[in-house]
Amino acid sequence: MADQISICNMALAEIVAAPIESLNERSLEARETGRYYNQALSSLLESHPWGFATRRATLAATINARPGEWVASFAMPTDVARPIKIMPASTITGVQSWWIDDRITGVDYVIEDAILYCSVTDPVLAFTTTGITAAAFPAKFVDALALELASRIVMPIKKSREMKSDLLKQAEVAKQRAMADDMNRQPINDEWVDEVALARGGWSGTEDYWRR
């Protein structure tokens, strides 16, 4: 099971630097890994709708400053790394995971200054959360994060552009592998879903949907 320090030490090993025991150490390695860890993590979380970090939330209404464009406005949760989709709460009673499938059309929305404007009055937001600990990271995500962090700390610690260039390539490959692994953990079922099954899943209306 990974934790922040073990991931930092994986990154330090990639650049052949000394390991650390704490981010509070008075060492160059601790200072730079502590400086870039959250930035590297945020970059990865924003790059893909990771299944292990997906959350759903109902939103608190705010005063709508754009009534001519949008039906309602809502405050965004503070832990959003990446919005995935908005769906009306009335259509997702007993929601299954497949409602996040990109082939299922969600509600149009825009986000401005941490306010979400949309065309429904009961939105549920699916999003990638920042509020997740390293213990929940899958192994390939850990590998990708360690290499992403290594690519950021190699210059201040080793001052090697050659190493940085190589690590950037490795980090991108590791990210793609982690994304593929994440999608494999959430296989999509392409079978058509009949109206009875849709009703059991909470869907209403005459739209055609596919399920995950």
N, C-alpha and C positions, 0 to 999 in steps of 0.2 A: 504494500500500500504506500503510495507516494505521499510526501508532504512537501512543503515549500523548501525546506532546507535540502532535502534529497534531490529535488529538481534543480536547485541552484548548483549543487555539487555535480550533477550530471552535466550541466552547462559548463562548469569550470573544468571538468575532465576533458570536454571537447576541445578546449583551448590550452590544455596542458598547464593548468594553473592549480595552485594549492587549494584543497577543500576547506570549507568553513564549518564551524559548529553552531554559529549564531549570526544573524544579520546585525547584531549589535557589536560584533567584534570591531576592533580598531585596525582593520586591514583593508587594503585596496580591493581585494576580492569580495569581502562582505559589503563594502560600500557600493560597489558597482552592480553586484547582483541585486542588492536591495533597491538600488536606484531604478533598475530596468525591469524587474520582475513583473510588476503590475502592468506596465506598458506592454510587455510581450504577451501577457495573459489576455489583456483587453483586445489586442490586435487579433489573436486567435479566436476569441469568443465572437468577435464581430464578423469574422470571415465566413461563418457557416451556421445554419440553425441546428446546433448540436442537440441530439436527442437527450443526452444526459443532463443538459442544462436548460431544457425547455420548461417553461412555466406558463400557467394561464392565470389571468387576474381580471376581475371586474374592476371598472374604473370609476373614480369619483368625479361627478359632474362639476364643471366650473362655469362661470359666466361666459357665454359665447360671444367673442369679440368679432366674429365673422359670420353673422347670421344670414347674409345674402349668399354665402357660398356653402355653408355646412349646417346641418340640422342641429348639432350639439357639439360641445367641447368637453374634454376630460383631462384631468391631471395624469401625467405619466407616472408609473411606478419609478422609484428612485434606483432600482437595481436592473434597469434594462440595458443590456449590451447591444441587442439587435432585435427590433420588432420583426415578427414573422407574419402575423395575419390578424385581422379583426373579423370577428363573426358576431352577429346578433345573438344575445343570450337566449332569446326565444326559440332559436333554431337548433340549439345544441344541448338541450336537456338530455341527460344521460350520454353526454358526448363521448365518442370513441376517439382514439388517437388519430384516426385517418382524417379528421376534419382539418388537420394542418397541412394535408397534402396540397402541393402547389397547384394541382389540377382542379382543386375545388376553389371556386372563385370566392374571395372574401369581400369585405366592404372596403370601398375606397376611403383613404384617409390621408392626412398630412400631419406632420409634427412640427411645431414651431415653438421655440422657447419652452420646451418641456410640456407643452399643451398639445393634445391630440384632437384634431377636428375630424369629424366623420359624419356619415349620413344616417346613422341610427341612434336611438336614444338609450339602447341597452347593450353597449359593446362589451365583448370579452376579448382581451388581447392575449395572443400567444406570443411569447418573446423568449429570447435567450437571456438568462439572468447572469449578472455578475456575482450574485450572492451564493457562490458555490465553493466548497473547499477542495483542496487538492486530493483529498481522500476519495472523492467521487470521480476523479478523472480516469477514463479508460487508459490502458497502457500506451496505445498509439498516440493518444492526445498528449500524454506525458512526454513521449519521445519528441513530438513536434514542438511542445513548449520549451523543452530543454534546448533544442537546436535553435529555436527562435531567440531565446535568451542568450545563447552563446554568440549568435551573430551580432547581438547588440553590445555585448561586453568585451568582445575581442579587441576592438580598437583602444578603448581606454586602458585595458590591462596589458595587452600584447603589442598594440600599435602595429598590427600587420594587416595591410590591405589585402594581401594574397589570401590569408586565412579567412578574412571577412567575406571575400568573394566566394570562396568554397563553402563556407558555412551558410551563406544566403541560399545557395543552390540546394544544399542538404536540407535546410529548413523548409524550403518550398516542396521538395519531394516528400518529406515527412508529413507536412500539412495535408497534402493530397492523399496520402495513405490513410491518415487519420480520418479525413472526410469520407473516404470510401468505406472504411471500417464502420463509421457511424451510420452511413446509409444502409450498409448490410445488416446492421442491428435493427433497422426499422424497415423491413422489406415491404414493398408495395404490392398489393394484390390487385391485379388488373381485371378481376372478374366483375361483371356488371352486377350492380346491386338493385334488386327489385324494389317496388314501392313499399311493400310490407316491411322489408328489412330496413329501408330508410326510415320508416315511421318508428320502428323499434329504436333506431338510433337517435331519434329526436328531430329528424328533418321534416320540414313542412314545405308546401309549395310544389310546383310542377317542374322545377329545374332538374336537369340530369346531373347526377354526381357519380364519381367513382370512389371507391373506398381504398384505404391503405391496407 
